[in-house]
Amino acid sequence: GLPLSHSGEEYHRATKGAAYALLAKTHLYRQNWQQCLNAIAEVEKSGYQLLNRFENNFNGIGEKGGEIIFASRHD
């Protein structure tokens, strides 16, 4: 029942891709390899992607980039 994305004021809320990412992590730790790969495939369908430059995750350029799966702002 989670949406694929949020924008603006609801940026910090969970999405379907974030739920699948946590599910993939759970399957990874339990060594359920195929279920982990299936959940990762769902994350990839959700529009998440790596940034062109890794450092953009930390310098403010990629603050709301496609690589951020679940984040909360603390001002």
Residue, then its C-alpha position, 0 to 999 in steps of 0.5 A: g500500500l506504499p506509494l512509489s515516491h513522495s515529494g516536497e513535505e513528504y520526502h521523509r516518508a517510506t516508499k514501496g522501494a524502501a520497504y523492498a530494500l529493507l526486505a532484501k536486507t532481511h533476506l540477505y541476513r537470513q541467507n535467503w538468496q533468491q528472495c533477496l534477489n527478487a526484492i532487489a529487482e523490485v527496488e530497481k523497478s522503483g526508480y532508484q539508481l546510483l549517482n554518477r559521482f559517489e561523492n555527490n552523496f555527501n556534498g549536498i548535490g545528491e541530497k534528494g538523488g536517486e540513490i537515497i532510498f530512505a532518509s530523514r532530514h534533521d535541521 
